[in-house]
Amino acid sequence: MRADHVPLRMRWPSPDERLRVLLLTNEELEGQAPGHRDAFSRLQGDGSIEEFTCLVPKALADSRGPEGAAREILEVIRSRRPNVVVQITNAIFSFNEDWFRALAQIERRPVLLFWEGDAWSRWSKPVPRETRLWWKAADVVFTVAVGKQRDLIERLGGRDVRFIPSTYDHIVYAEEEQNEPPLDGVPTEVAVIGNWWGNRFLPSRLPGARDRLRLVRRLQSDPSIPLAIYGRNWTGRGARGPRPVSEQAAVARRALITANWDHFPDYAASTSNRLPVQLLAGRVHVTTRHPCSNWLPGPETGLFLESSVECALARIRELLARPREEVLALGLAAHRWVRHRLSDRELARYVLGAVDERLLQELPADPWSRLPS
């Protein structure tokens, strides 16, 4: 990091200084994302970091009001003296300029790391004000897409922007992580898991939304394809309504193939946040080929990245024509590849590795050593 990028009063921990971490989650209610909390707790438990504290700003605001919550977070930083603060994607708690000014006045302010788990666009999905403030204040912004997403973050003040993949919550999906998918008695269905953010009168403005709709409608129009569609606002053949996040791996396991078309299909290196979940389920997955996707596994690991809706449809039909045993074996390979590679445990190590490179040594080389720069 260049010297002119280091904010006043902030000091990076020295190589022999152990990390004291404060995690700020994006949960609406405490306990909704247990994998993040558990991942950092494990690092404290095995001695990789000295101390770990977790706060849920939205839950604090519900009990103390926004100003009281903001004051309490600052007080925890002053009293516990973390040398690293990690903020998980924030769009539900309104940090403001006054809060960041107060933070900057703390002696030896902690290093600020921001994990951006959403894709944003200048026009079709504008960036919330509090997110812009974090991008500008953070010493490192980790983002699940590069290219246009990185350009946007840098234009809005991000100084050091790095790619990070979406990961699965190893606590929510503990059963699917621990147990391989069944290879017998599986339905023949193609499952599409994802929402449609629009209606027939007002289509969604999100990039890729129209192609997602077209993929589903084309699948619905072919009665030879057994179909199950999970998510909000879908109608027609196979529509089964939304499912809680915690059930999505189990839902995918009831299918033979899972499929999706991503929003922001031209964002480099990006994936849907459901991709690691559906690979963990252990079913072949057909989805969008983004630019710079060579960090992901290929068809031999059950992941088929396609350049268009027509290619995705052709791939689904080709897979349905294969022997079921072959398709199931590819799904099993997907499960074996993703487990313990793209979980929240690896995410925590990678994020903190920006401050202490020793934490990176335990990460699997595939894919963490070949992520796009």
C-alpha positions in Angstrom: 0.0 0.0 0.0 1.4 3.4 -0.9 2.1 5.8 2.0 -0.4 8.3 0.7 -3.1 5.6 1.0 -2.6 5.1 4.7 -5.2 7.1 6.7 -4.0 9.3 9.5 -3.5 7.4 12.9 -3.8 3.9 11.3 -0.9 1.5 11.7 -0.7 -1.9 10.0 0.2 -4.6 12.6 3.8 -5.5 12.6 4.8 -9.0 11.3 5.1 -10.4 14.9 1.9 -8.8 16.2 -1.1 -11.1 16.5 -4.4 -9.9 15.2 -7.3 -8.8 17.4 -10.4 -8.8 15.1 -13.7 -7.1 15.4 -16.3 -8.5 12.9 -19.3 -6.4 12.0 -21.9 -8.7 10.3 -24.7 -7.8 8.0 -27.3 -9.9 9.7 -30.8 -8.5 10.4 -31.1 -10.8 13.4 -28.1 -12.3 15.3 -27.5 -15.9 14.2 -28.6 -15.6 10.6 -25.1 -16.1 9.2 -23.4 -18.4 11.7 -20.6 -19.4 9.3 -18.9 -16.0 9.4 -18.9 -15.9 13.2 -17.7 -19.5 13.4 -14.9 -19.0 10.9 -13.3 -16.2 12.9 -13.9 -18.0 16.2 -12.0 -21.0 14.8 -9.0 -18.8 14.0 -9.0 -17.6 17.6 -9.4 -21.2 18.9 -6.5 -22.6 16.9 -4.2 -19.6 17.9 -4.1 -18.1 14.4 -5.4 -14.8 15.8 -5.2 -13.4 19.4 -8.8 -12.2 19.9 -12.2 -12.2 18.1 -15.2 -10.0 18.9 -18.4 -10.0 16.9 -21.2 -7.3 16.7 -24.4 -7.2 14.7 -25.0 -3.5 14.0 -28.6 -4.0 12.9 -29.5 -5.9 16.0 -27.8 -3.2 18.1 -29.8 -0.5 16.3 -33.1 -2.3 16.9 -32.4 -2.3 20.7 -30.5 1.0 21.1 -31.4 3.1 18.1 -29.0 3.9 15.2 -27.1 6.5 17.1 -26.8 4.3 20.2 -25.6 1.4 18.1 -23.0 3.6 16.3 -21.7 4.9 19.7 -21.5 1.3 21.1 -19.5 0.1 18.1 -17.0 2.9 18.6 -16.8 2.2 22.3 -16.0 -1.4 21.7 -13.2 -0.4 19.3 -11.8 2.0 21.9 -12.1 -0.5 24.8 -11.1 -3.8 23.0 -8.6 -2.1 20.8 -8.9 -4.5 17.8 -6.2 -3.9 15.2 -8.5 -5.2 12.4 -12.2 -4.5 11.8 -13.9 -6.6 9.2 -17.3 -5.4 7.8 -19.4 -8.0 6.0 -21.4 -6.4 3.1 -23.4 -3.5 4.7 -26.6 -2.2 3.3 -28.9 -2.4 6.3 -27.2 -0.2 8.9 -26.6 3.5 8.2 -23.0 4.3 9.1 -22.5 8.0 8.4 -19.7 10.5 7.8 -19.7 11.5 11.5 -19.1 7.8 12.5 -16.1 7.5 10.2 -14.7 10.8 11.3 -14.9 9.7 15.0 -13.3 6.4 14.0 -10.4 8.2 12.3 -9.7 10.1 15.6 -9.1 6.9 17.5 -5.5 6.4 18.4 -4.0 3.7 16.1 -7.3 3.2 14.3 -7.7 -0.4 13.2 -7.1 -1.6 9.7 -10.5 -1.6 7.9 -11.4 -4.6 5.7 -14.7 -4.6 3.8 -16.2 -7.7 2.1 -18.5 -6.8 -0.7 -20.7 -9.7 -1.5 -23.0 -8.0 -3.9 -22.7 -6.8 -7.5 -23.6 -3.1 -8.1 -24.2 -0.9 -11.1 -24.2 2.8 -11.5 -27.7 2.8 -13.0 -29.5 -0.5 -12.7 -28.5 -1.2 -9.1 -27.2 2.0 -7.5 -24.7 1.7 -4.6 -26.2 2.5 -1.2 -24.7 5.6 0.6 -23.4 3.6 3.5 -21.7 1.1 1.2 -20.0 4.0 -0.6 -18.7 5.3 2.7 -17.2 1.9 3.6 -15.6 1.6 0.1 -13.9 5.0 0.6 -12.8 4.3 4.2 -11.7 0.7 3.9 -8.0 -0.1 3.5 -8.9 -3.1 1.4 -12.2 -3.9 -0.3 -12.8 -7.5 -1.2 -15.3 -7.9 -4.0 -17.0 -10.9 -5.7 -16.4 -9.5 -9.1 -13.7 -7.5 -10.8 -13.7 -5.7 -14.2 -16.7 -3.3 -14.1 -17.3 -3.9 -10.4 -13.7 -3.0 -9.5 -13.9 0.1 -11.7 -17.0 1.2 -9.9 -15.5 0.7 -6.5 -12.3 2.6 -7.4 -14.3 5.4 -9.0 -16.2 5.8 -5.7 -13.0 5.9 -3.6 -11.8 2.3 -3.1 -8.0 2.3 -2.9 -7.0 -1.4 -2.7 -9.7 -3.6 -4.4 -9.2 -7.4 -4.5 -11.3 -10.3 -5.8 -12.8 -12.9 -3.5 -15.1 -15.7 -4.4 -18.6 -16.3 -3.0 -18.5 -19.0 -0.3 -21.0 -21.3 1.4 -22.0 -21.2 5.1 -20.4 -24.3 6.6 -22.7 -24.2 9.6 -26.0 -23.7 7.7 -25.0 -26.5 5.3 -23.1 -28.7 7.7 -25.1 -31.8 6.8 -24.4 -31.4 3.1 -20.8 -30.7 3.8 -20.3 -33.8 6.0 -22.3 -36.2 3.8 -21.8 -37.0 0.2 -24.9 -36.8 -2.0 -27.0 -40.0 -2.6 -26.3 -41.7 -5.9 -29.6 -43.7 -6.0 -33.3 -42.8 -5.8 -32.6 -39.3 -7.2 -35.4 -37.6 -9.3 -34.7 -36.7 -12.9 -35.6 -33.1 -12.4 -33.8 -30.0 -13.5 -33.9 -27.5 -10.6 -33.6 -23.8 -11.1 -33.1 -21.9 -7.8 -33.2 -18.1 -8.0 -35.7 -15.3 -7.9 -37.4 -13.3 -10.7 -37.3 -9.7 -9.8 -40.0 -8.4 -12.1 -43.5 -9.1 -13.5 -45.1 -9.0 -16.9 -45.9 -5.3 -16.6 -42.5 -4.1 -15.2 -39.6 -6.3 -16.1 -36.5 -6.2 -13.9 -33.8 -3.7 -14.8 -31.0 -6.0 -13.5 -28.6 -7.1 -16.2 -29.2 -10.8 -17.0 -32.7 -10.8 -15.6 -34.4 -11.1 -19.0 -32.1 -14.0 -19.9 -32.9 -15.7 -16.6 -36.6 -15.4 -17.5 -35.9 -16.6 -21.0 -34.1 -19.7 -19.7 -37.0 -20.6 -17.4 -39.6 -20.0 -20.0 -37.7 -22.1 -22.6 -37.4 -25.0 -20.1 -41.1 -24.7 -19.2 -42.0 -24.9 -22.9 -40.4 -28.3 -23.3 -42.6 -30.9 -21.6 -39.9 -33.6 -21.9 -37.7 -31.8 -19.3 -38.8 -32.5 -15.7 -38.7 -29.2 -14.0 -38.6 -27.7 -10.5 -38.3 -23.9 -10.2 -37.7 -22.4 -6.8 -37.8 -18.6 -6.1 -40.0 -15.6 -5.9 -42.5 -14.5 -8.6 -42.2 -17.6 -10.8 -45.4 -18.9 -12.4 -46.2 -21.8 -14.8 -45.0 -25.4 -15.0 -42.7 -26.5 -12.3 -43.0 -23.3 -10.2 -42.7 -24.3 -6.5 -42.3 -21.0 -4.7 -39.3 -19.7 -2.7 -37.4 -21.8 -0.2 -35.4 -20.5 2.8 -31.7 -20.2 2.2 -31.0 -22.9 4.7 -33.0 -25.4 2.6 -31.4 -24.7 -0.8 -28.7 -27.4 -0.8 -31.3 -30.0 0.3 -33.6 -28.8 -2.5 -30.8 -29.1 -5.0 -30.0 -32.7 -3.8 -33.6 -33.7 -4.8 -32.7 -32.9 -8.5 -30.5 -34.5 -11.0 -29.2 -31.2 -12.5 -29.3 -27.6 -11.3 -29.3 -24.6 -13.6 -29.3 -20.8 -13.3 -28.6 -17.7 -15.3 -26.7 -15.0 -13.4 -27.4 -11.4 -12.9 -24.5 -9.2 -14.2 -23.3 -11.9 -16.6 -20.6 -9.6 -18.0 -19.0 -9.0 -14.6 -15.6 -10.6 -14.6 -14.8 -13.6 -12.4 -18.2 -13.4 -10.7 -20.6 -16.2 -9.8 -24.0 -16.4 -8.2 -23.7 -16.8 -4.4 -25.7 -20.0 -4.9 -23.0 -21.6 -7.0 -20.9 -23.0 -4.1 -24.1 -24.1 -2.4 -25.3 -26.0 -5.4 -21.9 -27.6 -6.0 -21.9 -28.6 -2.3 -25.3 -30.3 -2.9 -23.4 -32.6 -5.3 -25.4 -32.1 -8.5 -24.2 -31.1 -11.9 -24.6 -27.3 -12.3 -25.2 -25.4 -15.6 -24.8 -21.6 -15.4 -23.3 -18.5 -16.9 -19.8 -18.2 -18.2 -18.4 -14.8 -16.9 -15.2 -13.3 -18.2 -12.1 -14.4 -16.3 -13.7 -17.6 -15.0 -10.7 -19.9 -15.3 -10.2 -19.9 -11.6 -13.3 -22.2 -11.4 -13.2 -26.0 -12.0 -14.5 -27.4 -15.3 -17.0 -30.0 -16.6 -15.0 -32.9 -15.2 -16.0 -31.4 -11.8 -19.6 -31.1 -12.6 -19.6 -27.4 -13.5 -20.7 -26.3 -17.0 -20.2 -22.6 -17.8 -22.1 -21.6 -20.9 -21.9 -18.4 -22.9 -25.6 -18.0 -23.8 -29.1 -19.2 -22.8 -29.2 -21.3 -26.0 -25.9 -23.0 -25.0 -27.2 -23.6 -21.5 -30.4 -25.2 -22.8 -28.4 -27.4 -25.2 -26.1 -28.5 -22.3 -29.1 -29.4 -20.1 -30.6 -31.5 -22.9 -27.2 -33.2 -23.6 -26.8 -34.0 -19.9 -30.3 -35.4 -19.6 -29.4 -37.7 -22.5 -26.4 -39.2 -20.7 -26.6 -42.2 -18.4 -27.8 -41.1 -15.0 -24.9 -42.8 -13.3 -22.5 -40.6 -15.3 -24.3 -37.4 -14.4 -24.5 -38.3 -10.7 -20.8 -39.1 -10.7 -20.0 -35.6 -12.0 -22.2 -34.1 -9.3 -20.3 -36.1 -6.7 -17.0 -34.7 -8.1 -18.5 -31.2 -7.7 -19.2 -31.9 -4.0 -15.7 -33.2 -3.4 -14.1 -30.2 -5.1 -16.1 -27.4 -3.3 -16.2 -28.8 0.3 -13.4 -27.2 2.5 -12.4 -25.1 -0.5 -15.1 -22.4 -0.8 -16.6 -22.2 2.7 -16.7 -19.2 5.1 -13.7 -20.7 6.8 -11.5 -20.1 3.8 -13.0 -16.7 3.3 -12.0 -15.6 6.8 -8.4 -16.7 6.3 -8.2 -15.0 3.0 -9.6 -11.7 4.2 -7.3 -11.6 7.3 -4.4 -12.7 5.1 -4.4 -9.2 3.7 -2.9 -8.1 7.1 -1.1 -11.3 8.1 0.1 -13.4 5.2 0.7 -16.4 7.5 -3.0 -17.1 7.5 -2.9 -17.8 3.7 -0.6 -20.8 4.2 -3.5 -23.1 5.2 -5.6 -22.2 2.2 -6.0 -24.8 -0.6 -4.0 -23.8 -3.6 -7.0 -24.6 -5.8 -8.5 -22.1 -6.3 -7.0 -19.6 -3.8 -3.6 -19.3 -5.4 -5.0 -18.6 -8.8 -7.8 -16.1 -8.2 -7.8 -13.2 -10.7 -5.8 -10.2 -9.6 
